[in-house]
């Protein structure tokens, strides 16, 4: 398995773990880290052994966003193309995470700001330490959102709150983020590692093909008419019901036992 400079990657028992590993920089996204994230995203998307992907950060922060030091060092004439190339790769990684069969679990261990917030919101299930903070931060630096934040945020919390968070750049605590529907669960920092492992193991024992189909349905739920979406549901449930996991799930229900999904 390849090794990376700014990411610690492992795959055990169907759970791929991606640890953003620039703790001294708050796991800020520079060109190299984003390139590595795209590479491991492609690996997770293509490997049938991957059933769950866990994304978290090393140190005190989850991810503070783009590396402004690297951007400034590019110089005024080159900063635009440099950011465009970095963001293009980040967006490719996010598309891989959104379209892959495996569920993406995000453990927000600390600050999630800018594109770091985008990474957090990309999760199919997001659990945060009670000390975590969530902040858009873009317009404070005179730039516009990326990382899917302007797409996902209003879908999760509504347009008015999204506007507030983008224009004011105010921080949300983990408790606030849970209350407005930004994340799924809050635990203490001491409990985070244990709780997220339990969640990942539970998901890894689940029906991966059905999980992937659910992701496809949810991804398009705001783009289709009800008629078209019902047609997609009809197609997906007929496929999943005839799959080995679907057959096992029904058999286990009738036999009143836990299913053994393959």
N, C-alpha and C positions, 0 to 999 in steps of 0.2 A: 504494500500500500504506500502511495506517495506521501512524502512529508512536505510540510509547508512552513513558511517563515512566520506568518501572522495568524494562522489558524491551526488549532489542534483538532484533528479529525480521527474518529474511530468508528468501527462498526462491530457491535456485539449483540448477538441474539435478536437480530432484526432491527435493532435501534442504532441509527447513525447519529453520532454526536458531533456537532460543529461548535467549537469553542472559539469565539473571537479573542485573539490573544495578543493585543497591544495594550496591556493594562496601564502602562506608563503614559499612554496617550488617550486614555479613556476609550480604547478600542475604536478610535476615530478611523473612518474609512479613507484610506489612501489608495492609490492606483494598484499597488501590489496586493493589498488585502482584498479588494473588490475582485481582482482577477482570480485570486484563490477561491473566493466565495462562489464565483461563477463555475469554476472547475469542479468543486465539490457538489454544487447544485446539479450539474450535469451528471455526475457520478450517481448521486442519490436518485435522480430521475430515471436513470437507465438500468439500475441494478435491481433485479426482482427480489433480492434478499433483503432489501431495505423496506421495512414496513412502517417505521416511524422515524422522523428526523427531529432531533432535539437541537435547538439553537439557543445559545446563551453566551455570556461574556465573562472574561477573566477579570479579576480585580473588583474594584468598587463600582464600576459603571458597566451597564450593558453595552451601549454604544452612544457616544455623544454626537454622532453625525459625521459629516465630511471633515476631512483634515484640512482646515483652513490654512495651516502653515504651509502645506504642500501647494495649495492653490496660489497663495501669495508669492511663493518662490518661483512660480512659473512666469511671473511678470505680467504686466498689463496687456501686452499684445498676445500672449499665449494662454491666458487663464481660461478664456471662453472655450477654445478647442479642447483643452485638457479636461475641464469639467464635463464637457459633452461626452468625451470618450469614456470617462469614469462612470458617468451616470448611465450611459448606454449599456455598459456591462452589468451595472447594478440592476437595471431594469430587466435584462436578460435573465439574471439569477432569480429575480422575483417572479418572473413568468414561469420559470422551471418549478419553483416551489409551489406556485398556485396550481399548476397543471399536473404535477406528479401524482401518482397513485397514493404514495405514503402521506400520512398526516404529518403536518409540521407543528410541533409543540415548541413554544417559545417561553423560556424562563428568564424573566426580566429581573436581573439581580441588582440593578442600580439605575442610574440615569439613562433614559432613552430619549434622545433629542434629535431633531432634524431627520436625516435618513435613518438614524437609529430607531426613531419612532416608527418609520416606515417598515423597517425589518420586524419590529415587534408586532405591528398590526397585520403583518402577512401571515401570522400564525393561525392555524385552524383551532388551536387552543392556547390561550395565553395565561400564564400564571406568574404573579409578581411577588417579590418580597415587599413587606410593608413599608420599607424605606425607599422604594423605587419612586422616581419622579418622571413625569411624561411632559414633554414640551416640544412645540413645533420649531421655534427658534429661527426660521428662515428669514422672515421680513426684518428681524432684528439685525441681520447682517446684510440687509438690502437685496436679498435674493428671493426667488420664488420656490415653492415646494417641489420636491421630487420624491423618489422612492415610493410612489403610489399614494402618498399621504393625502393629496387633494382629491383622490378617487375614493379611498377607503373611509377616511374620516367622516364625511357627511353621511355615508351609508350606515355607519355604526352609531353616530351620536346625533344626526340631524344637521341640516344646513346652518341653522342659527348658531349652535354651539361650535360647529366647525369654523364658521367665520370668526367667532370670538377668539378661539384658540390660535387661529392663523394670524389675525391682526394684532392681538394683544400680546402674544407669546407668553402668556402666563402658564405656570406649571400646574399640573394636576398631581396630587398625591396618589398613591396606589389605591387608597380608599375612594378618592374622587373618581379615579378611572374605572373602578369596579361599579360605582353607583351609576355612572352615565353609560355603561355598556361598552367601554373601550377594551376591557379585559374580562377573563372568566373567573379568576380566583386570586385571592390574596392570602399569603401565609407569612409567618415571621421569617426573617433571614436565615435563622437556624434550621427552620423546617423546609426551606425551599428545595434543597438537593434531594431530600428524602421523598417529598411529595411529588416532585416532577418525575423521579424515577418510577414511582408507583403508577403515575398517569401513563407514562410511556409504555410500561409493561402491559398495562391494561389494554391500551390501544393496539400494541403489537400482537396481542392474542386475538384481536378482532378480525373481521372479514375485510381484508385489504382491498379486494376488488370493489366491494360495496362502498368502502370509504372513498375510493377514487371516484366512483360514480356520483356519490353525494357531493364531492368537491366540484365536479363538473356542473351539477344541477345548481348549486348555490352560486357558482361563479357567474351564471347567466341569468339569475332570477330577476334582475332589474332591467334586462335588455329584451326579454321576450314578452309576447302577449300571453295571457292565461291559456289560450287555446294551444299555442305552440309549446308552452311549458308542460302542459298536461300530456302532450304527445311525447315529449322527451321523457317524462316520468314513466309513461307506459312502456317505452322502449327499454329504459334502464331496469325497471323492475322485472320485466320478462327475461332479460339477460341474466340478472343476478339470481333470480329464482331457479334458473336452470343450471347455474354454476355449481361446482362442488361445494362451495361454502353455503350457498343457498339451500341445497339439498340437505347438507349437514345441519344447518340451522333449524329447518323445519322438522327434521327427524329428532333433533335434540329437544325441541319444544314438546313434541308429541310424547317423547319418552321421559320427559320431566328431568332432564339432566343438563349440565353445562355443555355448550357446543365446543367441538374441537376443530376450529377453523384451520385450514391448511395455508 
